[in-house]
Amino acid sequence: MPESPAPSSGVPPVAAPRLVERPFSDLPGWTADDLTAGLRAFVNGCRALSAQARWATVCAAASGDALSDADHARAFLETYFVPYEVAAADGRAEGLLTGYYEPLLHGSRLPTARYRYPLYAPPDDLITVDLSSVVPETKHMRLKGRLNGRKLVPYWTRAEIDSGQASLAGRELLWVDDPVELFFLQIQGSGRIQLPDGETIRVGYADQNGQPYRSIGKLLVERGELRLDQASMQGIKAWGESHPDRLRALLDENPSFVFFRELPGSDTGPPGSLGVPLTAGRSIAVDPSVVPLGAPVYIASTTPGDEMPLDRLVAAQDTGGAIKGSVRADFFWGFGDRAETMAGKMHQPLRMWVLLPKHD
């Protein structure tokens, strides 16, 4: 399970990924996928990309006939793009595909005996340092912290925030009834909160404390408390129900903490890091130091549970603190029970090809 879609927490990107040009015939299922769905997701992202010289021509051309059916979409993509297989520096071309979704929580605008776990807006003392104008190679890194006198120090960890050491009074957006669901909301990065009167509010990622993400599922496996095949979101929740006295300590093992903002009501997906709504089944989160944000990407993987092929065109429209490395992506499943089930179980092998404009 990945960290919430977020800017880099300051962890250096994996060095020297390899992008190897390949023919379209190398892409598994290229002639079988409904490419119009993936192309439409890319076109949705053009509202954020079209001002960039790299994407201006293809965004302007991606309309009309190109979106009419799979054959036209395939012809358009083969005319304007070149596929590059993504590989690690050592040439390894297989990696990991996880999943995320938009969860539904129950909450209130005021704290009560039931609703007592707060979602916070970004605190005033959280500082972000961007050095990219001075050191261009740091453009995907953001140093975060707080001032202690005249010294910039790391921002408070999850454990420190939950114990009240951070000054967050007055920054509460909402209160929810389940600390575990709140923890996973932070990992997903966006979600919906249903109030007692039935109103539903959407919230999304606003900022992060700059601390590194640590997988509590992996930690439980390392401790021998879960098998690898049990370390899904559902398995972790079940462990928490069986060990309520140890749950808070486990959650605090992940020092990363996410702050939220309230989003306008919408029938579309939640916004990703690109700034456009995510498309269920056609948007992914990537490491932007490897794959350009907004690019079409072709993935070859399997669906969790039945291991059926999952070969399709998607768009790289999101990022995540846990999504680091060359052949690494996070698949957006959407909203609802099935999305939750599939995202929680997804831990699949992955190959991926980024499609870059010709003459890029």
GUSE-679827 format. One record per residue (C-alpha): x, y negated, z negated. Coordinates in nm, 2 decimals, decimal comma. Each point is the difference from the previous one (the first is absolute). Layout:
BEGIN
<<X; Y; Z>>
...
//
This chain:
BEGIN
<<0,00; 0,00; 0,00>>
<<0,15; -0,33; 0,10>>
<<0,04; -0,32; -0,18>>
<<-0,25; -0,27; 0,09>>
<<0,04; -0,19; 0,32>>
<<0,25; -0,26; -0,10>>
<<0,31; -0,19; 0,10>>
<<0,33; 0,17; -0,08>>
<<0,07; 0,00; -0,37>>
<<0,37; -0,07; 0,06>>
<<0,11; 0,36; 0,07>>
<<0,25; -0,01; 0,30>>
<<-0,14; 0,15; 0,32>>
<<0,13; 0,33; 0,12>>
<<0,30; -0,06; 0,21>>
<<0,03; 0,05; 0,37>>
<<-0,31; 0,18; 0,12>>
<<0,02; 0,13; 0,35>>
<<-0,26; -0,09; 0,27>>
<<0,05; 0,24; 0,30>>
<<-0,18; -0,07; 0,32>>
<<-0,22; 0,29; 0,11>>
<<-0,25; 0,06; 0,29>>
<<-0,37; 0,00; -0,08>>
<<-0,01; 0,37; 0,09>>
<<0,19; 0,07; -0,32>>
<<-0,29; -0,13; -0,22>>
<<-0,21; 0,30; -0,12>>
<<-0,36; -0,04; 0,10>>
<<0,06; -0,32; 0,20>>
<<-0,25; 0,10; 0,27>>
<<-0,26; 0,12; -0,26>>
<<-0,03; -0,28; -0,24>>
<<-0,27; -0,27; 0,02>>
<<0,26; -0,27; 0,06>>
<<-0,26; -0,27; 0,02>>
<<-0,06; 0,02; -0,38>>
<<0,37; -0,05; -0,07>>
<<0,03; -0,27; 0,26>>
<<-0,29; -0,19; -0,15>>
<<0,17; 0,01; -0,34>>
<<0,31; -0,15; 0,17>>
<<-0,21; -0,26; 0,17>>
<<-0,15; -0,10; -0,33>>
<<0,35; -0,07; -0,12>>
<<0,07; -0,23; 0,30>>
<<-0,16; -0,29; -0,19>>
<<0,31; 0,01; -0,22>>
<<0,24; 0,11; 0,28>>
<<-0,09; -0,20; 0,31>>
<<0,20; -0,31; -0,11>>
<<0,32; 0,21; 0,00>>
<<0,19; 0,01; 0,33>>
<<0,06; 0,37; -0,04>>
<<-0,37; 0,08; 0,01>>
<<-0,16; -0,29; 0,19>>
<<-0,01; 0,18; 0,34>>
<<-0,14; 0,33; -0,11>>
<<-0,25; -0,16; -0,24>>
<<-0,13; -0,22; 0,29>>
<<-0,03; 0,30; 0,23>>
<<-0,16; 0,24; -0,25>>
<<-0,37; -0,07; 0,08>>
<<-0,27; 0,09; 0,24>>
<<0,08; 0,32; 0,20>>
<<0,28; 0,10; -0,24>>
<<-0,26; 0,05; -0,28>>
<<-0,27; 0,16; 0,22>>
<<0,10; 0,36; -0,04>>
<<0,29; 0,23; -0,08>>
<<0,13; 0,02; 0,35>>
<<0,02; -0,38; 0,04>>
<<0,16; -0,03; -0,35>>
<<0,26; 0,26; 0,09>>
<<0,08; -0,17; 0,33>>
<<0,04; -0,34; -0,18>>
<<0,22; 0,14; -0,27>>
<<0,23; 0,18; 0,25>>
<<0,02; -0,32; 0,20>>
<<0,09; -0,24; -0,28>>
<<0,18; 0,21; -0,26>>
<<0,29; 0,24; -0,05>>
<<-0,01; 0,26; -0,28>>
<<0,29; 0,03; -0,24>>
<<0,02; 0,30; -0,23>>
<<0,08; -0,11; -0,35>>
<<0,28; 0,19; -0,18>>
<<0,22; -0,04; -0,30>>
<<0,36; -0,10; 0,04>>
<<0,10; 0,37; -0,01>>
<<-0,23; 0,07; 0,29>>
<<-0,27; 0,17; -0,21>>
<<-0,34; -0,07; 0,17>>
<<-0,24; 0,16; -0,25>>
<<-0,12; -0,19; -0,30>>
<<-0,31; -0,05; -0,22>>
<<-0,36; -0,12; 0,05>>
<<-0,21; -0,08; -0,30>>
<<-0,34; -0,16; -0,01>>
<<-0,18; -0,28; -0,17>>
<<-0,36; -0,13; -0,01>>
<<-0,23; -0,27; -0,14>>
<<-0,13; 0,11; -0,34>>
<<-0,32; -0,09; -0,18>>
<<0,03; -0,09; -0,37>>
<<-0,26; -0,11; -0,25>>
<<0,05; -0,33; -0,18>>
<<-0,12; -0,33; -0,14>>
<<0,09; -0,37; 0,02>>
<<0,01; -0,01; -0,38>>
<<0,17; 0,24; -0,24>>
<<-0,23; 0,24; -0,19>>
<<0,05; 0,31; -0,21>>
<<-0,02; 0,20; 0,32>>
<<0,17; -0,24; 0,24>>
<<0,33; -0,07; -0,18>>
<<0,28; 0,06; 0,26>>
<<0,09; -0,33; 0,19>>
<<0,09; -0,06; 0,35>>
<<0,23; -0,30; 0,00>>
<<0,06; -0,28; 0,25>>
<<0,37; -0,09; 0,06>>
<<0,15; -0,16; -0,31>>
<<0,14; -0,36; 0,02>>
<<0,34; 0,11; -0,13>>
<<0,06; 0,26; 0,28>>
<<0,28; -0,13; 0,23>>
<<0,07; 0,12; 0,35>>
<<0,35; -0,07; 0,15>>
<<0,02; 0,02; 0,38>>
<<0,36; -0,02; 0,13>>
<<-0,07; 0,09; 0,36>>
<<0,07; -0,35; 0,14>>
<<0,35; 0,02; -0,15>>
<<0,06; 0,37; 0,03>>
<<-0,21; 0,13; 0,29>>
<<0,06; 0,37; -0,07>>
<<-0,21; -0,04; -0,32>>
<<-0,31; -0,10; 0,19>>
<<-0,19; 0,31; -0,12>>
<<0,11; -0,05; -0,36>>
<<-0,16; -0,21; -0,27>>
<<0,16; -0,05; -0,34>>
<<-0,25; -0,05; -0,27>>
<<0,04; -0,11; -0,36>>
<<-0,07; -0,25; -0,27>>
<<0,21; -0,28; -0,16>>
<<0,15; 0,06; -0,34>>
<<0,15; -0,34; -0,07>>
<<0,19; -0,08; 0,32>>
<<0,06; 0,37; 0,08>>
<<-0,21; 0,20; 0,24>>
<<-0,07; 0,34; -0,16>>
<<-0,22; 0,30; 0,12>>
<<-0,37; -0,05; -0,04>>
<<-0,17; 0,21; -0,27>>
<<-0,05; 0,37; 0,06>>
<<-0,34; 0,17; 0,00>>
<<0,06; 0,12; -0,36>>
<<0,09; -0,36; -0,11>>
<<-0,30; -0,15; 0,17>>
<<-0,24; 0,26; -0,15>>
<<0,15; -0,06; -0,34>>
<<-0,07; -0,37; 0,02>>
<<0,35; -0,14; 0,05>>
<<-0,09; -0,18; 0,32>>
<<-0,20; -0,33; -0,02>>
<<-0,30; 0,11; 0,20>>
<<-0,29; -0,13; -0,21>>
<<-0,24; -0,19; 0,23>>
<<0,13; 0,18; 0,31>>
<<-0,27; 0,28; -0,02>>
<<-0,21; 0,04; 0,31>>
<<-0,21; 0,29; -0,11>>
<<-0,01; 0,28; -0,26>>
<<-0,06; 0,37; 0,09>>
<<-0,09; 0,30; -0,20>>
<<0,28; 0,25; 0,09>>
<<0,38; -0,06; -0,04>>
<<0,09; 0,29; 0,23>>
<<-0,23; -0,13; 0,28>>
<<0,16; -0,35; -0,05>>
<<0,35; 0,16; 0,03>>
<<-0,09; 0,16; 0,33>>
<<-0,17; -0,32; 0,12>>
<<0,34; -0,16; -0,04>>
<<0,16; 0,27; 0,20>>
<<-0,27; -0,03; 0,28>>
<<0,04; -0,38; 0,00>>
<<-0,37; -0,08; 0,07>>
<<-0,34; 0,12; -0,11>>
<<-0,36; -0,08; -0,09>>
<<-0,13; -0,07; -0,35>>
<<-0,37; 0,07; -0,07>>
<<-0,15; -0,22; -0,26>>
<<-0,28; 0,11; -0,25>>
<<-0,26; -0,19; 0,21>>
<<0,10; 0,19; 0,32>>
<<0,20; -0,28; 0,16>>
<<0,32; 0,12; 0,16>>
<<0,32; -0,21; 0,00>>
<<0,30; 0,07; 0,22>>
<<0,35; -0,06; -0,14>>
<<0,33; 0,02; 0,18>>
<<0,37; -0,02; -0,07>>
<<0,13; -0,34; -0,09>>
<<0,35; 0,06; -0,15>>
<<0,22; 0,25; -0,18>>
<<0,23; -0,03; -0,30>>
<<0,31; 0,09; 0,20>>
<<0,07; 0,32; -0,20>>
<<0,07; 0,32; 0,21>>
<<-0,28; 0,25; 0,06>>
<<0,04; 0,34; -0,17>>
<<-0,22; 0,29; 0,09>>
<<-0,17; 0,15; -0,31>>
<<-0,10; 0,30; 0,20>>
<<0,37; 0,08; 0,08>>
<<0,08; -0,06; -0,36>>
<<-0,25; 0,26; -0,12>>
<<0,14; 0,25; 0,25>>
<<0,35; -0,07; -0,12>>
<<-0,11; 0,07; -0,36>>
<<-0,17; 0,32; 0,10>>
<<-0,35; -0,12; -0,09>>
<<-0,14; 0,02; 0,35>>
<<0,10; 0,21; 0,31>>
<<0,08; -0,19; 0,31>>
<<-0,33; 0,10; 0,16>>
<<-0,18; -0,14; -0,31>>
<<0,16; -0,34; 0,01>>
<<-0,28; -0,17; 0,19>>
<<-0,21; -0,29; -0,13>>
<<-0,26; 0,25; -0,11>>
<<0,26; 0,22; -0,18>>
<<0,14; -0,30; -0,18>>
<<-0,35; -0,11; -0,11>>
<<-0,07; 0,35; -0,13>>
<<0,33; 0,00; -0,19>>
<<-0,10; -0,33; -0,16>>
<<-0,34; 0,14; -0,11>>
<<0,18; 0,29; -0,16>>
<<0,26; -0,21; -0,17>>
<<-0,17; -0,33; -0,11>>
<<0,25; -0,06; -0,28>>
<<0,29; 0,00; 0,25>>
<<-0,17; -0,18; 0,29>>
<<0,11; -0,36; -0,09>>
<<0,36; 0,10; -0,03>>
<<-0,02; 0,18; 0,34>>
<<-0,15; -0,30; 0,17>>
<<0,27; -0,23; -0,15>>
<<0,27; 0,22; 0,17>>
<<-0,08; -0,20; 0,31>>
<<0,13; -0,35; -0,07>>
<<-0,16; -0,15; 0,31>>
<<-0,31; -0,21; -0,07>>
<<-0,23; -0,16; 0,26>>
<<-0,20; -0,32; -0,02>>
<<-0,33; -0,06; 0,19>>
<<-0,21; -0,26; 0,17>>
<<-0,37; 0,00; 0,07>>
<<-0,08; 0,05; 0,37>>
<<-0,30; -0,13; 0,20>>
<<-0,27; 0,25; 0,06>>
<<0,04; 0,18; 0,33>>
<<-0,11; 0,31; 0,20>>
<<0,36; 0,05; 0,13>>
<<0,29; 0,18; -0,17>>
<<0,21; -0,17; -0,26>>
<<0,28; -0,23; 0,13>>
<<0,35; 0,15; 0,03>>
<<0,33; -0,17; -0,02>>
<<-0,03; -0,11; 0,36>>
<<-0,30; -0,21; -0,11>>
<<-0,27; 0,18; 0,21>>
<<-0,26; 0,26; -0,11>>
<<0,12; 0,36; -0,01>>
<<-0,17; 0,25; 0,22>>
<<-0,08; 0,33; -0,16>>
<<0,19; 0,28; 0,16>>
<<0,19; -0,23; 0,23>>
<<0,21; -0,23; -0,23>>
<<0,32; 0,10; -0,19>>
<<0,24; -0,15; -0,24>>
<<0,36; 0,01; 0,09>>
<<0,35; -0,12; -0,10>>
<<0,02; -0,33; 0,20>>
<<0,38; 0,02; 0,00>>
<<-0,04; 0,30; 0,22>>
<<-0,33; -0,05; 0,19>>
<<-0,11; -0,35; 0,10>>
<<-0,32; -0,10; -0,18>>
<<-0,29; 0,00; 0,26>>
<<0,16; 0,25; 0,24>>
<<-0,19; 0,29; 0,15>>
<<0,13; 0,33; -0,14>>
<<-0,07; 0,35; 0,11>>
<<0,00; 0,26; -0,28>>
<<0,02; 0,38; 0,00>>
<<-0,11; 0,16; -0,32>>
<<-0,27; 0,22; -0,15>>
<<-0,32; -0,06; -0,21>>
<<0,02; 0,10; -0,36>>
<<-0,18; 0,32; -0,09>>
<<-0,06; 0,16; 0,34>>
<<0,34; -0,10; 0,15>>
<<-0,16; -0,08; 0,33>>
<<0,21; -0,23; 0,24>>
<<-0,03; -0,37; -0,07>>
<<0,16; -0,14; 0,31>>
<<-0,12; -0,35; 0,08>>
<<0,07; -0,36; 0,08>>
<<-0,01; -0,23; -0,30>>
<<0,11; -0,36; -0,08>>
<<0,27; -0,10; -0,26>>
<<-0,21; -0,26; -0,19>>
<<0,10; 0,05; -0,36>>
<<0,30; 0,05; -0,24>>
<<0,05; 0,15; -0,34>>
<<0,25; 0,01; -0,28>>
<<0,02; 0,38; 0,03>>
<<0,02; 0,00; 0,38>>
<<0,37; -0,02; 0,05>>
<<0,22; 0,18; 0,26>>
<<0,01; 0,08; 0,36>>
<<-0,26; 0,28; 0,06>>
<<-0,25; -0,11; -0,26>>
<<-0,35; -0,12; 0,02>>
<<-0,33; -0,03; -0,19>>
<<-0,32; 0,08; 0,18>>
<<-0,31; -0,21; -0,08>>
<<-0,31; 0,22; -0,04>>
<<-0,26; -0,28; -0,07>>
<<-0,27; -0,01; -0,27>>
<<-0,21; 0,28; -0,16>>
<<0,02; 0,34; -0,15>>
<<0,16; 0,17; 0,30>>
<<0,26; -0,28; 0,03>>
<<0,09; 0,05; -0,37>>
<<0,03; 0,37; 0,03>>
<<0,21; 0,00; 0,31>>
<<0,23; -0,28; -0,12>>
<<0,05; 0,16; -0,33>>
<<0,11; 0,33; 0,15>>
<<0,20; -0,13; 0,29>>
<<0,37; 0,09; -0,01>>
<<0,07; 0,11; 0,36>>
<<0,30; 0,04; 0,23>>
<<0,04; -0,29; 0,24>>
<<0,16; -0,09; 0,33>>
<<-0,06; -0,35; 0,14>>
<<0,07; -0,21; 0,31>>
<<-0,02; -0,38; 0,00>>
<<-0,12; -0,15; 0,32>>
<<0,19; -0,31; 0,09>>
<<-0,07; -0,24; 0,29>>
<<0,20; 0,06; 0,31>>
<<0,29; -0,25; 0,04>>
<<-0,02; -0,06; -0,38>>
//
